[in-house]
Amino acid sequence: MNKNQVKGVVKDVAGKVQEEAGKLVGNKEQEAKGLKKQAEGKAEKALGDVKEVAKDAKEALKDAVKKQ
């Protein structure tokens, strides 16, 4: 797991909390901010996922070259 994946998950969870808090007190603005934060978190996690796949592919390529 890389830092983008961690940051993304944290931001997503924080957004969920903010959205629910907004619902609880009837604040539509806080709900919207929470949803926005969740979307940002999911995007950041996806970026981290892509970086992780690229890193794994790079390592696999290095291993394959070493074996030849």
C-alpha positions as CSV (number, residue, x, y, z in Angstrom):
1,M,0.0,0.0,0.0
2,N,1.4,3.4,-0.9
3,K,0.7,6.9,0.5
4,N,-1.9,7.8,-2.1
5,Q,-3.9,4.7,-1.3
6,V,-3.8,5.5,2.5
7,K,-4.6,9.2,2.0
8,G,-7.5,8.2,-0.3
9,V,-9.0,5.8,2.2
10,V,-8.6,8.3,5.0
11,K,-10.2,11.1,3.0
12,D,-13.1,8.8,1.9
13,V,-13.8,7.8,5.5
14,A,-13.6,11.4,6.6
15,G,-16.0,12.4,3.9
16,K,-18.5,9.7,5.0
17,V,-18.3,11.0,8.6
18,Q,-18.8,14.6,7.4
19,E,-21.8,13.6,5.2
20,E,-23.4,11.7,8.0
21,A,-22.8,14.6,10.4
22,G,-24.5,16.9,7.9
23,K,-27.5,14.6,7.6
24,L,-27.7,14.3,11.4
25,V,-27.9,18.1,11.9
26,G,-29.8,18.8,8.7
27,N,-26.9,20.7,7.1
28,K,-27.0,20.1,3.3
29,E,-23.7,22.1,2.8
30,Q,-21.9,19.7,5.1
31,E,-23.4,16.7,3.4
32,A,-22.3,18.0,0.0
33,K,-18.8,18.7,1.3
34,G,-18.7,15.2,2.7
35,L,-19.7,13.7,-0.7
36,K,-17.0,15.9,-2.4
37,K,-14.4,14.6,0.0
38,Q,-15.4,11.0,-0.6
39,A,-15.0,11.5,-4.3
40,E,-11.6,13.1,-3.8
41,G,-10.6,10.2,-1.6
42,K,-11.8,7.6,-4.1
43,A,-9.9,9.4,-6.9
44,E,-6.7,9.5,-4.8
45,K,-7.0,5.8,-3.9
46,A,-7.4,5.0,-7.6
47,L,-4.3,6.9,-8.3
48,G,-2.5,5.0,-5.7
49,D,-3.8,1.7,-7.1
50,V,-2.5,2.7,-10.5
51,K,0.9,3.6,-9.1
52,E,1.0,0.2,-7.2
53,V,0.2,-1.7,-10.4
54,A,2.9,0.2,-12.3
55,K,5.4,-0.5,-9.5
56,D,4.6,-4.2,-9.5
57,A,4.9,-4.4,-13.3
58,K,8.3,-2.6,-13.2
59,E,9.5,-5.1,-10.6
60,A,8.2,-8.0,-12.6
61,L,9.9,-6.7,-15.7
62,K,13.2,-6.3,-13.8
63,D,12.9,-9.9,-12.5
64,A,12.2,-11.2,-16.0
65,V,15.2,-9.4,-17.4
66,K,17.5,-10.8,-14.7
67,K,16.4,-14.4,-15.4
68,Q,17.4,-14.1,-19.1
